[in-house]
């Protein structure tokens, strides 16, 4: 037998031998029971490891191989709490999270002794100030009017709002807290594509109803768009705007799925889907298939909602496709009231790594392209632009406004505000704070 084999099985062999050797003596020495039981338990673990064929590490290193899985399981926590630097963005840095936590609790977020950022490093960002600063404005005036010439019920939105997150992905308590915050702060709460739940309505905060490809809350039994059901919900005074979701930054072009074990009675009633089945959002809409048809759909939604602002959200992909949408606006004469650009750095939806890391245009590039395209078409003054994607601070907001946005939305920032600790376990049913389900 090789020395390597002896080393790998030595601890397992020791546990087995110790258990067998101690059994005759446990009657005479009561204190030995505890050690014998521990040895027996470890021996059973080792036997299981040797017999199983799924994990090579456990088979080759009985008992000790579990240390590898233990360390792997707690690695994110060790990194976040012990090794992570303040400016390491994984995906949000400790400095960013601490800023949100402090402001959510109305604690002071001022820092002494200067910046920790190396201002000479590549990629450092800053804003140029004026030698004659303007008078401090009333924050209540930081609002933008949304609603073009074809809109009968324009909405005055805050420059900072809650981005799309669905009930079902977020817990009932999280939805309650977010909407109560929207009511207190006088900003809007985007429902996400999971429709409008009772928890969205409890506190009366302004809602933007996001309409995804699953048409949740306004769908037929076959999953198609139902105009009558849409009109019933859209005409509620609490619903201020309608947002068609074409794609999202976390997983553009992917669609989505809420596993059947997460489809509760409440979610089934809210979304209009049967229980016991996966709740699927197709990767594209069935109500339209061309830019011109999308313009007709926008006009239909505007009419059914009573003239409320209707727009769409997308993570930019092929630039020529958006140019085709702009061309359809000019040809049809139908204009969306707003467009929300979701950057590829968005992350509230769990997705395959390839989609998360490598698909979609980042926010700033997408925002610049959409803004410039609308300017070139002579439509920019008629259509408002929102921006979302890793926006948590006033600097983030000012940055996207400087690039052409009229307002900004944040999703994960508001998750931090209601208790998220960035454990990145949203999709596992094991959220440690109860923000995700």
N, C-alpha and C positions, 0 to 999 in steps of 0.2 A: 504493500500500500504506500502510495507516494506521500511525501511530507505535506504537499499542498492539500491532499484529501484529508489528512489528519487535522490540519489546521482548520479547515472549513467545517468539519464535523465535531471538533473537540468540545465545544460548549454544549452541543446537543448530547453528546455521549456523557459528558459530566452530569448533566441534569438527570438523564436516565439512570446512571449508576448511583448517583446520590439518592434518588427516590427509592430505588430498590434496596440500597444498603441501609437506609434509615427506617424502613418499615418495621423491622424486628425491634427497634428501640423506642418507638413512639409511645408504647405503653408505659415504659419506665421513665420517660422524660416528656412531660406534657408540653414543654416549650418547643419540642421538636416538631409538633404537629404542623405549626405554621410553615416551617421551612419545607417539610415534606409535601404539603399541599402546593406550595409554590413550585417545588421541583416537579411534582406530578403535572401541574398545569403547563409548565414550560415543555415538559416531555411530550404532552399531547399536541401542543403547538408544533413542536419539531417533527413529530410523526406526520401530522397533517401537511407540513411543508414538504417533506420528502415524497409523500404520495401524490400530491397535486402536480399537475403538469402545465399549469397556466403561466406561472411566474418563475422564470429561470433563477432569479436572484434568491428567492425563498428556497427553491429546491437545492441550490448549490451551497447556500448558507442558512441552514435551518435555524430558526429563532432569531439569529443575528440579522438576517435579511430584512426583518420587519423594521429595523432601525432606519433603513433607507427610505421606506414608505412613510414612516413617522416624520422624518426630517423633510421629506418632499411635501407632506401635507401642511406642515407649519412654516414652510419656507416663506410664503408671502407675508405672514405675520412677523417673522423674524426680520425680514428685510424692511418692512414698513416701520416697525417700532424700534429697531436697533441699528440698522445699517443705512437706511435711506437718508440722503442729504436733503436739506430743506428745499432745494431747487430741482430735485430729481422728479421729472414728470412721469408717473407710472399709474395711470395716465395723468392724474393731477398731482402736483407736488404737495409736500406738507405745507409749504407756505400758502398755496392756494386754498387748501382745505381749511387751514387755521383761520384764514381771512374770512371765509364763509361762516365757519363756526362762531367766530367772535361777533360778526355782524348779525347773525341770526339771533343771538342772545342779547343784542344791544350792548355788548361789551366793547371797550375801546380796542381798536385795531392799529393804533399808532405804534411805530417802532423807533427806538432810539439809536443813535450812533451810526446812522448811515446805512446804505444798501449793502446787502450781502452778494449782490450780483456783480460780476466782473463786467464793467461797462465797456471794456475794450475787446470783449470776446466777439467772435463772429456771430452774427444774428441778433446782437443786442438791439432792442427796439426802444424808442423814446418819442415823446411828443414835444415839439418846439413850442415854447411859451411866448407870450407877448410881454414887452416891457411896460405895457399899460393894461393890466388885467381888467376884464370887464367886471361890473358889479355882480355879486353873487345872485344867481337867479333863484326864484322860488321853485323847489322841486316839483310842486304840483303842476307847473307849466311845462314839464318835460313830456309832452304828449304830441302825437302825430295823428292827423285826420286821415282815415282810410275810407275810401269810397269814391270811385270815379264818376264821370258824368252819367253813367248808366245805373247808378246805385241810388235807391230812394231812402235808405236808412244808413248813412255813413256812421262810422264808429271812431271815436277819439281814443286811441290806444296809448298806453304808456310806452316809453322808449325801451322798457325792460320788462319781459313777461315770462311766464312759465311755458316752456316748450312742450311738445307732444309726448305724453306718457299715459298709457292706457290703464284703466281699471282692469285687473286681471294680471297684468304684469306688476303693477303696484298694488299694495294692500288697500283695504277700505280706509284704514286709519291714515295712511299716507295721502290718499285722495282727499279725505276730509281736511287734513292739515294744510295741504297745498291750496285748496279752494278757500279756506278761511284766511290764509295769508293773502291770496289774491283780492279778497273782499276788503281786508284791512288796508292793504297797500294800494288799492285802486288800480290794479293791473289785471291782465286777462290770464286765464288758465286754459291752455289747449288740452282738449280731452284725449288726444291720441286717437288711433283708429278704432279703439275698443268701445266707442259710442259713449253716451251720456248715462252714467249710473246714478242711482239715488244719492250717492255720496258726493257727486259733483253738485247736487242741488241743495244740500243741507244748509250751506252758509250763504248762498246767493251770489257768489263771486262771478264776474263776467266769464263767459265760456266762448271759446272758439271750437266749433265742432269739426274735428278732422274726419274726412270721409275717405277711407281707404278702399282698396280693391275688393274687400269682403263686404262692403256696404253694411257694416254692423249697425243695428238700430234702425235700418231702413231697407231691409232686404226681403225678398220673397223666399219661399221655402227652398227654391232651387239655388238661392244665392245671388240672384240678380237684383238690380236696383229697383226699389219700390217707391214711386213718386209720392203716393199718399202717405205712407209712413214717414217719409222724409219731411213732408210739409208739416205734419203734426208736431214733430220735434223741433224743426228749424224755426218755426214761428213763435217759439217760446221767447218771452222777453229777455231771459237770461242768456240765450244764445245770441252773440253779437256778430259773429262772422262765420263763414263756412270755408273750410280749407280742404281742397282735394289733395290727397297724398299720392304723388306719382312715385316717389322713392324717398328713402331716408339715408343719411350719411353712414349709419352703422352697417348697413347691408344693402346698398343700392342694387336694384334689380333682382333681389332675392325672394321677396315675398316674406311670409312669416307663418308661424304655427304656434298655437297655444295647445299644449298636450291635453288629451282628454281628462287626465287626472287632475288638471287645474280648472276644468270647466265645471264650476259649481252651479247651483240653482240660480244664484244672483247673476253670475256671468252669463248663463244661458238666457235669462230673461232680459238682461241689458243688451246683449248682442243679437238676440233673436236666432240663436243656434241651438241645436239639440244637444242634450247631455249624452255622455258616453261616447262621443266622437271627437276627434281632433278638430280644433277650430282653425281653419286654414284661411290665410290671406293670399290669394294668387299673386303672382309676380307682376301682373298687369291688369288693367281695368277691362271689364266686359261691356261697360256702358258706352265706350268710345274706343276707336282704334287708330284714328288719324288726328292731326292737329285741328283740322276744321271741325271734326266731330266733337273734339274736346271743347272748342269754343261754343258749339251748340249746347253742350252739356252744362257749361258755365252759365249760359243764358237761361237754361231751364232751371237750374238750382237757384239763381237769383230771383226768378219769378216765383218759384214755389216757396221760397223763404220770406216773401213779402218785400223784396228789394234790398235785402241785406248784402253787405260786401261778400263777394265770392272770389277766391283766389286759389292758388295751388302751391304746393311745396315740392321741391325736388333737390336731389343731389345731382349736380351737373355731371353728365357723361359726355357723349359725343357733342361737341359744340354745334355742329350743323343741325342736330335735332332741335336744339333750342331755337336756332335761327328759323327753322321750319315753323315752330310755334309762333314766333314773332310775325312771320309772313302770314300765317293763318289769322292772326289778329287784324292785320291790315286788310286782308281780303274779305273777311267776314264782317268787319266793323264791330265785332264783339270783343271787349277788353276785360281781362280779369282786373279786379280792384287791387290785388296785391299778389306778390310772388315771394315766397320764403325760400331762401337758399340755405340748404342744410349741408354743412361741410363734411367731407369724408372722415374727419376726425371725430364726428359724432359717435356716441357709444351707448345709448340706453337700450339697444336691442342686441341680444346675444346672436352671434353669427359665426359662420365658418371663418377661420383665420384668414383665408385668402380674401374674403370680402372685407373683413375688418381692416386688414393691413394694406391692401393693394388695389382696391376698386373704388372708383369715384374721385372727383376733383375736390381738393381741399377748399375750405370755405373762402379764403381770400381770393384765390384764382377764379373760383366760380362766381363770386360776388362781382368782381371786376368785369368779368365777361358779360354777365347778365346786364349789369348797369350800362356798360358801353354799347351793348347791342340795342337796348331800349332807347338810348340816346340817339344812336344812329338811325333808328326807325322813326324818331320823332314821337315816341310814346312815353318817355321817362316821366314827364310831368303829369301823366294821367294814371300811372301805375306805381304803387308804393312797393318798396322792397324790404323784407325782413331778413335777418341773418341769424343762424344758430350753428353752434359747434365750439365747445370748450370756452364758453364765455362766462366768466364769474366776477370780474372786477370792472370798475369804472374805466380803467385803461382798455380792457377788452372791448367794452361798448364803444368808447371813443374811436378805437382803431377801425371797427367795421363801419361806423358812421362816416369816418373820413374816407373810406373806400367806396361809399355810395349807398350804404344801407340807410333806411329811415328809422328802423328800430331793431332791437336785438332780443332774442329768446335764449333761455338757458334751461336745460333739463337736469343734468347731473349737479349743477350748482344748487338747484332747489332740492335735489335729493340729499345733498350734504346738509342743507338747512333744516331738514326734518329728521336728521339722525344718521344718514348713510355714513359708513366709515371706510368705504372703498375696499371691502373685503373681496370684491369681484366674484361673489357667489350668487348673483341675482337669479340665475337660471337653475339653481340646484335645489330649490325649496328649503334652503338653509340660511337665509339672510339673517345675520346675527342681531339685527336691530328691528326687523319686521317691516322695513320699508318696501322691499320686494316680497312677492308671494312665494 
